[in-house]
Amino acid sequence: MEDIVRVTMTDVTMKNFISLTDAAHLLGVTRFTLRNIIYDGNFLSGHLIDKELFFKKDEFEEVIEKIKEKISELAEK
């Protein structure tokens, strides 16, 4: 997994990113759970923008099914 990249709001177009909070809400899990799934599975690289963790939307959409599978596995335990 790549390191977290630090950028500022002026460096990015925010519509191309999804926050950890929004992604967790979308998937119905906590931020902590989603963060652990993403990092343990080496699914995505995070970007720290204004002290909040974001992921590129297109990359998130590519791995969302894998993340959902992992959530289902955890729910079965």
N, C-alpha and C positions, 0 to 999 in steps of 0.2 A: 504494500500500500504506500502511496506517495504521502509525503508530509503535507500538513495543512498549509495552504498558501494564503498569505496575508495580503489583502488588497483593500482599496478604499472604494467608496461609492462612485467616485468619479472614474474609476477604472473599468467599471462593468455596467452592463444594462441589466437592471434587476429583474426584468421580466424573463430573463434566461436562467434564473436561479430559483430554487425552492428552499425555504428554510427547513432546518431540522424540525422545528415546531410544526410547520404546516405539513410536512411529509408524515410526521408521526400522527397528526390528526387525521390525515387522509387514510392512513392504514389502521387507525383505531388502536394504536399502542402509545406508550409513553415515549418521551424523547430519549430517556435513558435506555429503554429497551431497543428502540430503533438504532440509536448510536452504536450499541453493542453488537447488534446484528450486522450492521454495515461494516464495522471495523473487523469483527471476528471473521466475517465472510470475505473480507477484502473486496467488497463490491464497488465502492466509490471513494473518490478523493474528496475531502472536504475543503471548503474555502471559508476562512474567517473574514467576515465582512461586518464592519462596525460592531465587533465583539459578539457576533452571532454566527453560528455554523450554517453554511449554505452548501447546496449541491447543485451542479448544473442540471437543469431540467431534462435535457435530452439524455444525459447519462443515467439519471434517476429512472426515466421511463424505460430504458433498456434493461434495467435490472429489477424492476418492481415485481415481476413475477417470481424471481428467485427469492426476493425478500419476503413476499407473501408465503411462499413455501416454507421458509425458515420460521415465520411467525406461526404457521399451522403446526409445524413440528414441536415448537416450544409449548403451544397450547395443549398438545396431546400428552405432554409429560406430567 
